[in-house]
Amino acid sequence: MAKPIIPPGPSQAPQTGGDEEGAEFFIPEPGGYQRTDSDTGQGANTGAGSPPPPPAAAPPPAQPAPAPAPAPAAESPPMDMSSPKDVSRALADTVVTALVDKLKAEAEARGGHLTTRDLEAMQADFERQAEALSSVFEQSFEVYVKARERAVWDQQRNYPFDRLMVKKFSNLFRDGGEIGPDDLSRRMLPGFFVALGMMLGTEVVEKYQEKCRTIVDRVKASGKSVFNWDDVYADEVAKTVNLDAEVAIAGYFEDFDKRAEWFIELVNNHLTPPDPSMGAAAGWQLNHAGLKKFLGALLCDLRADLETDNGKMRITKRFGADTCANLFDILTKIQE
């Protein structure tokens, strides 16, 4: 006997399979048709005489969540190359951090244990990091060594602009037991030269050095039997260089309280090592009273110009009336 077939709906294609002994039935439902399990018309809810539906397939095992990507390392702030103490600390922290991070990573990759052979294998990585840091060490030490070299009075013949500046406050230096807390010590010179480069710019400082070297050569060639630095200081070009430098330095102290703290810290971080014979001077550090003494001497020529009509006219013609008035206010703050 042929199997009766319910014709498919307009959008339902014929289907085969199912129960080999009966017919497949399709019952209407919203949105289409549903096939029954047998010719009894049983749908999804089968009766007691129907075979149980096959068990539902077990869900696939849960995949372990991927490990979160390591957060990018925070970019290190630029090193303050003006202080040997800060640079040394920053470099030491960098080396130790890199070493510890490397050891942690390798230990975790090996189940929490490291052998001597593992450490030997990591040595090449450490050596590469040390090589990368060597240029930073060299730069730091070069800045400090050059500042120390320029601080030696006998060597300042190679840096005549430095000598031109230091000459104005060198009479304030005190040594040994004579020094008081508000006095100045020659130990401040390396920090002063670092600050000078920061206030004026290294290129400007070198330009002034060259101008002063030309003056020194001219004085030496003048035919005098004895070279005298006073002849260099009295040169008109040297006076102009001196004025330009003083105006720039004074302008740097417009926000006096902020710059005073900066200058004092910079100088005290660059003090030359004390000599045991210095006595009280071995513990000397620049303070605010000493800073005001220093600035009063360093800017003495600028102050003298501002106290005369000819001097104020000279400054106004070279730098402008606003700058002249501003310089007067700055020097007043320093005197307070």
ABEGO torsion letter per residue (X at the ends): XBBBBBBBBAABBBBBEEBAABBBBBBBBBGEBBBBABAAGBBABBBAABBBBBBBBBBBBBBBBBBBBBBBBBBBBBBBAABAAAAAAAAAAAAAAAAAAAAAAAAAAAGGBBBAAAAAAAAAAAAAAAAAAAAAAAAAAAAAAAAAAAABAAAAAABAAAAAAAAAAAAABBBEAABBAABBBAAAAAAAAAAAAAAAEAAAAAAAAAAAAAAAAAAAAAGBABBBAAAAAABAAAAAAAAAAAAAAAAAAABAAAAAAAAAAAAAAABBBBBAAAEAAAABBBBAAAAAAAAAAAAAAAAAAAABAAAAAAAAAAAEAAAAAAAAAAAAAAAX
